[in-house]
Amino acid sequence: MEKKIRVNGIKMSGELIQVNLMQPDDPKDLNALFLKSAAENRINLTFLSCTALGMQRQMSYCVPSADFERLKTILAFDPDLKKNAALIASVGCISIFPHAFSLKFIGLLTHVFHTARLPLYGIATSLSVVTLTTDFRQIDTAVTSLCAHLKLPSNHAPFATKAPEIRIERI
């Protein structure tokens, strides 16, 4: 039996919309325009990732699915913004808090997703967390597949993707 990798916890998001925004080789900064519009419309970003290859740059953002109508309004505001944005509806984030970070850990996560034939729409890391975006309808399957390789703390809270989410908005 393979040795499980110890982690400090796993957290799942509610249902989100992922926006992949490609920045063309153009002086107009579409990402700045998108972020300014999201802030003006009080849309929270729960995930942000940047991918760059030479001069090509793509930013990926996740916003709560409840903000979908406001998101469509933002994208419709500017033809270049709309043309260069791709939406992935119904995504979820899985945040894993590793005990110790290594490239082997990232390799394990991507291998588990590949083996379980789960879509992996994005991945972001920081010093304390690795966040993966996947199909929200398959988030429970993804966590179950991951848990087969991870050792959670004995006091880890039960997983619940259907729990109501508390949303605080400034008035």
ROFIBA-24335 format. One record per residue: x, y, z of N, C-alpha, C in turn; residue number from 1; residue in three letters. Coordinates in Angstrom, 2 decimals, decimal comma, always signed. Example, Ala and Ser with C-alpha at 12.3 -4.5 7.8 and 13.67 -1.06 7.14 Angstrom:
// residues 2
> n.x:n.y:n.z:ca.x:ca.y:ca.z:c.x:c.y:c.z:num:residu
> +13,19:-5,69:+7,80:+12,30:-4,50:+7,80:+13,20:-3,30:+7,80:1:ALA;
> +12,85:-2,25:+7,08:+13,67:-1,06:+7,14:+12,90:+0,03:+7,87:2:SER;
//
This chain:
// residues 171
> n.x:n.y:n.z:ca.x:ca.y:ca.z:c.x:c.y:c.z:num:residu
> +0,83:-1,18:+0,00:+0,00:+0,00:+0,00:+0,88:+1,25:+0,00:1:MET;
> +0,48:+2,22:-0,81:+1,23:+3,46:-0,93:+1,08:+4,30:+0,33:2:GLU;
> +2,16:+4,96:+0,71:+2,13:+5,82:+1,89:+1,36:+7,11:+1,56:3:LYS;
> +0,42:+7,47:+2,45:-0,36:+8,68:+2,24:+0,45:+9,91:+2,64:4:LYS;
> +0,19:+11,02:+1,95:+0,87:+12,27:+2,23:+0,03:+13,06:+3,23:5:ILE;
> +0,65:+13,47:+4,32:-0,06:+14,20:+5,36:-0,33:+15,64:+4,90:6:ARG;
> -1,60:+16,07:+5,10:-1,99:+17,45:+4,82:-2,71:+18,00:+6,04:7:VAL;
> -2,77:+19,32:+6,12:-3,42:+19,96:+7,26:-4,91:+20,16:+7,07:8:ASN;
> -5,41:+19,95:+5,85:-6,84:+20,10:+5,62:-7,19:+20,29:+4,17:9:GLY;
> -8,49:+20,19:+3,90:-9,05:+20,40:+2,56:-10,31:+21,24:+2,73:10:ILE;
> -10,48:+22,20:+1,84:-11,68:+23,03:+1,85:-12,23:+23,08:+0,43:11:LYS;
> -13,56:+23,00:+0,32:-14,21:+23,08:-0,98:-15,03:+24,36:-1,06:12:MET;
> -15,08:+24,93:-2,25:-15,86:+26,15:-2,45:-17,30:+25,78:-2,82:13:SER;
> -18,12:+26,80:-2,88:-19,44:+26,66:-3,48:-19,29:+26,72:-4,99:14:GLY;
> -20,40:+26,79:-5,66:-20,39:+26,82:-7,13:-19,89:+28,18:-7,63:15:GLU;
> -18,99:+28,14:-8,60:-18,34:+29,34:-9,14:-18,43:+29,36:-10,67:16:LEU;
> -18,09:+30,49:-11,24:-17,92:+30,65:-12,69:-16,45:+31,01:-12,89:17:ILE;
> -15,78:+30,31:-13,81:-14,38:+30,63:-14,10:-14,32:+31,45:-15,38:18:GLN;
> -13,59:+32,56:-15,32:-13,37:+33,43:-16,47:-11,89:+33,29:-16,84:19:VAL;
> -11,63:+32,84:-18,05:-10,26:+32,81:-18,58:-10,15:+33,96:-19,56:20:ASN;
> -9,32:+34,94:-19,23:-9,20:+36,14:-20,02:-7,82:+36,20:-20,67:21:LEU;
> -7,81:+36,10:-22,01:-6,56:+36,15:-22,76:-6,24:+37,60:-23,06:22:MET;
> -5,03:+38,02:-22,74:-4,58:+39,38:-23,03:-3,87:+39,37:-24,37:23:GLN;
> -4,48:+39,94:-25,42:-3,80:+39,98:-26,71:-2,61:+40,94:-26,66:24:PRO;
> -1,75:+40,84:-27,64:-0,61:+41,76:-27,75:-1,17:+43,12:-28,19:25:ASP;
> -1,61:+43,87:-27,21:-2,37:+45,08:-27,44:-2,10:+46,03:-26,28:26:ASP;
> -2,02:+47,32:-26,52:-1,77:+48,24:-25,40:-2,94:+48,33:-24,41:27:PRO;
> -4,13:+47,93:-24,81:-5,29:+47,97:-23,92:-5,19:+46,82:-22,93:28:LYS;
> -5,13:+47,14:-21,64:-4,98:+46,13:-20,59:-6,36:+45,60:-20,19:29:ASP;
> -6,75:+44,47:-20,78:-8,07:+43,91:-20,52:-8,22:+43,42:-19,08:30:LEU;
> -7,14:+42,92:-18,50:-7,21:+42,43:-17,12:-7,46:+43,58:-16,14:31:ASN;
> -6,81:+44,71:-16,36:-7,04:+45,88:-15,51:-8,48:+46,35:-15,66:32:ALA;
> -8,99:+46,35:-16,89:-10,37:+46,75:-17,14:-11,35:+45,80:-16,44:33:LEU;
> -11,08:+44,49:-16,54:-11,95:+43,51:-15,89:-11,93:+43,67:-14,37:34:PHE;
> -10,75:+43,80:-13,79:-10,63:+43,93:-12,34:-11,28:+45,22:-11,83:35:LEU;
> -11,11:+46,31:-12,57:-11,75:+47,57:-12,19:-13,27:+47,42:-12,22:36:LYS;
> -13,79:+46,80:-13,28:-15,24:+46,60:-13,40:-15,77:+45,66:-12,33:37:SER;
> -15,03:+44,61:-12,01:-15,46:+43,68:-10,96:-15,51:+44,39:-9,62:38:ALA;
> -14,52:+45,23:-9,33:-14,51:+45,99:-8,07:-15,67:+46,97:-8,01:39:ALA;
> -15,92:+47,66:-9,11:-17,03:+48,62:-9,14:-18,38:+47,93:-8,96:40:GLU;
> -18,48:+46,69:-9,42:-19,73:+45,93:-9,31:-19,76:+45,03:-8,07:41:ASN;
> -18,76:+45,19:-7,20:-18,67:+44,43:-5,94:-18,73:+42,93:-6,16:42:ARG;
> -17,97:+42,46:-7,14:-17,88:+41,03:-7,40:-16,58:+40,53:-6,77:43:ILE;
> -16,71:+39,57:-5,88:-15,54:+39,00:-5,22:-14,87:+37,98:-6,12:44:ASN;
> -13,56:+37,93:-6,07:-12,79:+36,92:-6,78:-12,30:+35,90:-5,76:45:LEU;
> -12,66:+34,64:-5,97:-12,22:+33,60:-5,03:-10,99:+32,87:-5,52:46:THR;
> -10,59:+33,11:-6,76:-9,44:+32,44:-7,35:-8,87:+33,36:-8,40:47:PHE;
> -7,55:+33,45:-8,46:-6,87:+34,22:-9,49:-5,58:+33,50:-9,83:48:LEU;
> -5,37:+33,31:-11,11:-4,15:+32,64:-11,56:-3,71:+33,28:-12,86:49:SER;
> -2,41:+33,38:-13,05:-1,86:+33,96:-14,28:-0,96:+32,94:-14,96:50:CYS;
> -1,15:+32,81:-16,27:-0,30:+31,94:-17,08:+0,32:+32,81:-18,16:51:THR;
> +1,62:+32,70:-18,35:+2,28:+33,50:-19,38:+3,23:+32,63:-20,18:52:ALA;
> +3,22:+32,84:-21,49:+4,14:+32,17:-22,40:+4,61:+33,24:-23,37:53:LEU;
> +5,82:+33,73:-23,15:+6,30:+34,84:-23,96:+5,44:+36,06:-23,69:54:GLY;
> +4,92:+36,64:-24,75:+4,06:+37,82:-24,63:+2,60:+37,46:-24,41:55:MET;
> +2,26:+36,18:-24,56:+0,88:+35,74:-24,33:+0,64:+35,59:-22,84:56:GLN;
> -0,47:+36,15:-22,36:-0,80:+36,07:-20,94:-2,28:+35,78:-20,79:57:ARG;
> -2,58:+34,81:-19,94:-3,98:+34,51:-19,63:-4,17:+34,58:-18,12:58:GLN;
> -5,21:+35,30:-17,72:-5,58:+35,35:-16,32:-6,84:+34,53:-16,16:59:MET;
> -6,90:+33,77:-15,08:-8,10:+33,00:-14,75:-8,64:+33,52:-13,43:60:SER;
> -9,94:+33,79:-13,42:-10,62:+34,30:-12,25:-11,81:+33,40:-11,96:61:TYR;
> -12,14:+33,19:-10,70:-13,38:+32,52:-10,32:-14,21:+33,49:-9,50:62:CYS;
> -15,49:+33,55:-9,85:-16,44:+34,41:-9,15:-17,63:+33,57:-8,74:63:VAL;
> -18,33:+33,96:-7,67:-19,51:+33,19:-7,26:-20,56:+33,12:-8,38:64:PRO;
> -21,19:+31,98:-8,53:-22,18:+31,81:-9,59:-23,35:+32,77:-9,41:65:SER;
> -23,60:+33,23:-8,19:-24,67:+34,20:-7,96:-24,40:+35,53:-8,67:66:ALA;
> -23,15:+35,78:-9,04:-22,78:+37,02:-9,72:-22,76:+36,89:-11,24:67:ASP;
> -23,34:+35,81:-11,78:-23,26:+35,53:-13,21:-23,84:+36,66:-14,06:68:PHE;
> -25,00:+37,18:-13,69:-25,63:+38,25:-14,49:-24,76:+39,51:-14,49:69:GLU;
> -24,20:+39,87:-13,34:-23,32:+41,04:-13,27:-22,04:+40,79:-14,07:70:ARG;
> -21,57:+39,55:-14,05:-20,38:+39,19:-14,82:-20,63:+39,36:-16,32:71:LEU;
> -21,77:+38,89:-16,79:-22,12:+39,03:-18,21:-22,20:+40,50:-18,60:72:LYS;
> -22,72:+41,34:-17,71:-22,82:+42,78:-17,98:-21,42:+43,39:-18,13:73:THR;
> -20,51:+42,98:-17,26:-19,13:+43,48:-17,33:-18,49:+43,09:-18,66:74:ILE;
> -18,65:+41,83:-19,05:-18,03:+41,36:-20,29:-18,65:+42,01:-21,52:75:LEU;
> -19,94:+42,31:-21,47:-20,63:+42,94:-22,60:-20,26:+44,42:-22,72:76:ALA;
> -19,72:+45,00:-21,66:-19,36:+46,41:-21,62:-18,34:+46,78:-22,69:77:PHE;
> -17,43:+45,90:-22,98:-16,34:+46,19:-23,92:-16,22:+45,04:-24,92:78:ASP;
> -16,28:+45,30:-26,22:-16,20:+44,22:-27,23:-14,90:+43,40:-27,14:79:PRO;
> -13,77:+44,06:-26,83:-12,50:+43,33:-26,71:-12,52:+42,40:-25,50:80:ASP;
> -13,13:+42,87:-24,42:-13,25:+42,06:-23,21:-14,08:+40,82:-23,50:81:LEU;
> -15,20:+41,01:-24,15:-16,10:+39,89:-24,47:-15,43:+38,89:-25,42:82:LYS;
> -14,72:+39,40:-26,42:-14,08:+38,56:-27,43:-12,95:+37,69:-26,85:83:LYS;
> -12,27:+38,21:-25,84:-11,10:+37,51:-25,30:-11,37:+36,75:-24,00:84:ASN;
> -12,64:+36,69:-23,59:-13,00:+35,98:-22,35:-13,71:+34,68:-22,70:85:ALA;
> -13,31:+33,62:-22,00:-13,99:+32,33:-22,09:-14,51:+31,98:-20,71:86:ALA;
> -15,78:+31,59:-20,64:-16,40:+31,25:-19,36:-16,52:+29,75:-19,22:87:LEU;
> -16,25:+29,26:-18,03:-16,51:+27,86:-17,68:-17,51:+27,91:-16,53:88:ILE;
> -18,73:+27,50:-16,83:-19,79:+27,55:-15,82:-19,66:+26,35:-14,89:89:ALA;
> -20,13:+26,54:-13,69:-20,22:+25,49:-12,69:-18,88:+24,82:-12,37:90:SER;
> -17,96:+25,63:-11,85:-16,68:+25,10:-11,38:-16,66:+25,18:-9,86:91:VAL;
> -15,75:+24,44:-9,27:-15,54:+24,49:-7,84:-14,05:+24,49:-7,55:92:GLY;
> -13,68:+25,10:-6,44:-12,28:+25,12:-6,01:-12,09:+24,12:-4,87:93:CYS;
> -11,01:+23,39:-4,94:-10,59:+22,51:-3,85:-9,25:+23,07:-3,35:94:ILE;
> -9,23:+23,51:-2,12:-8,01:+24,05:-1,52:-7,45:+23,02:-0,55:95:SER;
> -6,19:+22,69:-0,75:-5,51:+21,70:+0,07:-4,37:+22,39:+0,79:96:ILE;
> -4,30:+22,16:+2,08:-3,28:+22,79:+2,91:-2,21:+21,75:+3,24:97:PHE;
> -1,15:+21,72:+2,43:-0,12:+20,70:+2,64:+0,69:+20,95:+3,90:98:PRO;
> +1,14:+19,85:+4,50:+2,00:+19,95:+5,68:+3,37:+20,47:+5,27:99:HIS;
> +3,85:+19,98:+4,16:+5,12:+20,43:+3,60:+4,94:+20,45:+2,09:100:ALA;
> +5,44:+21,48:+1,45:+5,21:+21,63:+0,02:+6,36:+21,01:-0,77:101:PHE;
> +6,00:+20,32:-1,86:+7,02:+19,80:-2,77:+6,41:+19,65:-4,15:102:SER;
> +7,26:+19,61:-5,15:+6,78:+19,38:-6,51:+6,16:+17,99:-6,63:103:LEU;
> +6,63:+17,05:-5,83:+6,05:+15,70:-5,82:+4,57:+15,77:-5,44:104:LYS;
> +4,24:+16,66:-4,52:+2,85:+16,84:-4,09:+1,99:+17,33:-5,25:105:PHE;
> +2,47:+18,33:-5,99:+1,74:+18,84:-7,16:+1,60:+17,73:-8,20:106:ILE;
> +2,66:+16,96:-8,39:+2,60:+15,83:-9,32:+1,55:+14,81:-8,92:107:GLY;
> +1,45:+14,54:-7,62:+0,43:+13,61:-7,12:-0,97:+14,14:-7,41:108:LEU;
> -1,20:+15,41:-7,15:-2,52:+16,00:-7,38:-2,93:+15,90:-8,85:109:LEU;
> -2,02:+16,27:-9,75:-2,35:+16,20:-11,17:-2,53:+14,75:-11,62:110:THR;
> -1,74:+13,83:-11,06:-1,88:+12,42:-11,40:-3,24:+11,88:-10,96:111:HIS;
> -3,68:+12,24:-9,76:-4,99:+11,79:-9,26:-6,10:+12,29:-10,19:112:VAL;
> -6,04:+13,55:-10,58:-7,07:+14,09:-11,48:-7,05:+13,37:-12,82:113:PHE;
> -5,85:+13,11:-13,34:-5,73:+12,40:-14,62:-6,29:+10,97:-14,52:114:HIS;
> -5,89:+10,26:-13,49:-6,33:+8,87:-13,30:-7,84:+8,78:-13,13:115:THR;
> -8,43:+9,72:-12,40:-9,88:+9,72:-12,17:-10,65:+10,36:-13,32:116:ALA;
> -9,93:+10,81:-14,34:-10,54:+11,47:-15,52:-11,39:+12,68:-15,12:117:ARG;
> -10,82:+13,47:-14,24:-11,48:+14,69:-13,78:-10,87:+15,90:-14,48:118:LEU;
> -11,68:+16,86:-14,87:-11,12:+18,05:-15,50:-10,36:+18,90:-14,48:119:PRO;
> -9,25:+19,43:-14,91:-8,46:+20,33:-14,07:-8,37:+21,64:-14,84:120:LEU;
> -9,17:+22,63:-14,45:-9,25:+23,90:-15,17:-8,21:+24,90:-14,73:121:TYR;
> -7,67:+24,73:-13,53:-6,69:+25,68:-13,04:-6,04:+25,18:-11,78:122:GLY;
> -4,86:+25,70:-11,51:-4,14:+25,37:-10,29:-3,34:+26,60:-9,87:123:ILE;
> -3,37:+26,90:-8,59:-2,62:+28,03:-8,05:-2,03:+27,59:-6,71:124:ALA;
> -0,87:+28,12:-6,39:-0,22:+27,77:-5,12:+0,21:+29,03:-4,39:125:THR;
> +0,33:+28,88:-3,10:+0,95:+29,91:-2,26:+1,81:+29,15:-1,27:126:SER;
> +2,31:+29,82:-0,25:+3,14:+29,14:+0,74:+2,34:+28,14:+1,56:127:LEU;
> +1,03:+28,36:+1,69:+0,27:+27,51:+2,60:-0,86:+26,70:+1,95:128:SER;
> -1,17:+26,94:+0,68:-2,31:+26,26:+0,08:-2,07:+26,00:-1,41:129:VAL;
> -2,66:+24,90:-1,88:-2,72:+24,58:-3,31:-4,20:+24,54:-3,65:130:VAL;
> -4,61:+25,32:-4,64:-6,02:+25,37:-5,02:-6,17:+24,87:-6,46:131:THR;
> -7,11:+23,95:-6,63:-7,40:+23,37:-7,94:-8,83:+23,75:-8,32:132:LEU;
> -9,06:+24,06:-9,60:-10,44:+24,28:-10,05:-10,84:+23,12:-10,95:133:THR;
> -12,08:+22,67:-10,75:-12,59:+21,52:-11,49:-14,10:+21,69:-11,68:134:THR;
> -14,72:+20,73:-12,32:-16,16:+20,74:-12,54:-16,87:+20,62:-11,19:135:ASP;
> -17,75:+21,56:-10,87:-18,42:+21,57:-9,58:-19,24:+20,29:-9,36:136:PHE;
> -19,84:+19,77:-10,42:-20,67:+18,55:-10,28:-19,83:+17,33:-9,91:137:ARG;
> -18,51:+17,42:-10,09:-17,63:+16,30:-9,79:-16,71:+16,57:-8,59:138:GLN;
> -17,00:+17,62:-7,85:-16,11:+18,02:-6,76:-16,03:+16,94:-5,66:139:ILE;
> -17,16:+16,29:-5,38:-17,14:+15,22:-4,36:-16,27:+14,05:-4,81:140:ASP;
> -16,38:+13,69:-6,09:-15,55:+12,61:-6,65:-14,08:+12,99:-6,58:141:THR;
> -13,79:+14,25:-6,89:-12,40:+14,72:-6,85:-11,83:+14,62:-5,44:142:ALA;
> -12,58:+15,06:-4,44:-12,11:+15,01:-3,06:-11,94:+13,57:-2,60:143:VAL;
> -12,88:+12,71:-2,94:-12,77:+11,28:-2,59:-11,52:+10,67:-3,22:144:THR;
> -11,27:+11,00:-4,49:-10,07:+10,48:-5,17:-8,80:+11,00:-4,52:145:SER;
> -8,79:+12,27:-4,14:-7,62:+12,84:-3,48:-7,39:+12,23:-2,10:146:LEU;
> -8,48:+12,02:-1,35:-8,36:+11,51:+0,02:-7,79:+10,10:+0,08:147:CYS;
> -7,87:+9,38:-1,03:-7,27:+8,05:-1,07:-5,74:+8,14:-0,96:148:ALA;
> -5,18:+9,33:-1,23:-3,73:+9,52:-1,22:-3,26:+10,49:-0,14:149:HIS;
> -4,22:+11,08:+0,58:-3,87:+12,09:+1,58:-4,29:+11,65:+2,97:150:LEU;
> -3,51:+12,04:+3,95:-3,84:+11,76:+5,34:-4,25:+13,08:+5,99:151:LYS;
> -5,54:+13,16:+6,35:-6,07:+14,36:+6,99:-5,92:+14,28:+8,49:152:LEU;
> -5,91:+15,41:+9,18:-5,85:+15,39:+10,64:-7,09:+14,68:+11,21:153:PRO;
> -6,94:+14,06:+12,35:-8,04:+13,31:+12,95:-9,22:+14,22:+13,31:154:SER;
> -8,97:+15,50:+13,52:-10,05:+16,42:+13,89:-10,58:+17,22:+12,69:155:ASN;
> -10,30:+16,77:+11,47:-10,76:+17,49:+10,27:-12,28:+17,47:+10,20:156:HIS;
> -12,87:+18,61:+9,92:-14,33:+18,71:+9,82:-14,84:+17,87:+8,65:157:ALA;
> -16,06:+17,34:+8,74:-16,63:+16,58:+7,63:-16,77:+17,46:+6,39:158:PRO;
> -16,70:+16,84:+5,22:-16,86:+17,57:+3,96:-18,33:+17,84:+3,72:159:PHE;
> -18,63:+19,03:+3,23:-20,02:+19,37:+2,90:-20,00:+20,41:+1,80:160:ALA;
> -20,35:+20,02:+0,57:-20,39:+20,98:-0,53:-21,75:+21,63:-0,67:161:THR;
> -22,75:+21,09:-0,04:-24,11:+21,61:-0,20:-24,52:+22,55:+0,92:162:LYS;
> -23,63:+22,82:+1,85:-23,95:+23,70:+2,98:-24,19:+25,12:+2,48:163:ALA;
> -25,10:+25,83:+3,12:-25,35:+27,21:+2,71:-24,11:+28,06:+2,96:164:PRO;
> -23,86:+28,97:+2,06:-22,70:+29,83:+2,18:-23,15:+31,19:+2,70:165:GLU;
> -22,48:+31,69:+3,69:-22,79:+33,01:+4,22:-22,07:+34,04:+3,36:166:ILE;
> -22,81:+35,01:+2,91:-22,25:+36,02:+2,04:-22,45:+37,38:+2,69:167:ARG;
> -21,37:+38,08:+2,92:-21,42:+39,39:+3,54:-21,15:+40,43:+2,46:168:ILE;
> -22,08:+41,38:+2,33:-21,90:+42,43:+1,34:-21,96:+43,78:+2,03:169:GLU;
> -21,15:+44,68:+1,55:-21,14:+46,04:+2,08:-22,34:+46,79:+1,52:170:ARG;
> -23,01:+47,52:+2,36:-24,21:+48,26:+1,94:-23,84:+49,69:+1,60:171:ILE;
//
